[in-house]
């Protein structure tokens, strides 16, 4: 004889499933955040329009999904760490921004996992940001 679950049993099962899923995802994020990676890549695909190349208005997501890059109207590149894994990896860290041209710029994230890089002060322009990597200073060789 089969037993059909009551509403409270079904609700308890769904809560347990939600907690188990959240725990598994957090465990996965933590394990992969600690995994050694040489660099985090940003690459703009098909961002050239009729005129010169321009940084996408919606921004760029890093290849590993831990950082979002946006270009502000004042000409500042802002990188923001996403989620617990992103904050664990980037908050309060000094790194190197390596441009596709080969130029390297020393950068630092604040305690909130944000990095603000004024383009004019660093003699960069929008076209320099078509492809770049973020890596630890000791990996940048």
Buried (B, 14 or more C-beta within 10 A) or exposed (E): EEEEEEEEEEEEEEEEEEEEEEEEEEEEBEEBBEEEBEBBBBEBEEBEEEEEBBBBEEBBEBBBEBBBBBBEEEBBBBBBBBBEBBBBBBBEBEBBBBBBEEEBBEBEBEEEBEBBBEBEEBEBEBEBBBBBBBBBEEBBE
